[in-house]
Amino acid sequence: MDKRSLFDITKEHLKKYPFYKATVKRKQEQNEEINAKLQGISATSYDKERVSGTPMGDLTTTLLAEKMKNEEIIRRINNICKDIEEALTKLPEVEQTIIRRYYLEGPLYKDKRTWVAIAYEVNHAESHCRWLRNKAVEKVSTIFEE
């Protein structure tokens, strides 16, 4: 994979990081709801013959399949987030701060961190912050080479 597309993929993952975290939370909540439904179904007593092929048996199968799908999504997203977080720990502190403020904390929130605010926080010029961001994204992109 060429360096430019790797850079773009990394930027996309960084931009999506807050969405990834929100998705994991939502999928975990869905699994809790599924567990509650499954518990309600299992609390009802049925003969084994009556349950298989009945709407309750089909519902159980559907719920279990949805739960497994959610768990796979959670696993994949958590792996991406873990890789990003691990890569960030290897960056100098100022680059970590810029990446965290611009991508991980800023884009989803009302008080989106502007370059002015980030530059003020790290005590660098805006243009230098942008340059440091690009440098940091290139470093982080090594995790997506594989």
Beta strands, then each sheet from edge to edge (+ up, - down):
end
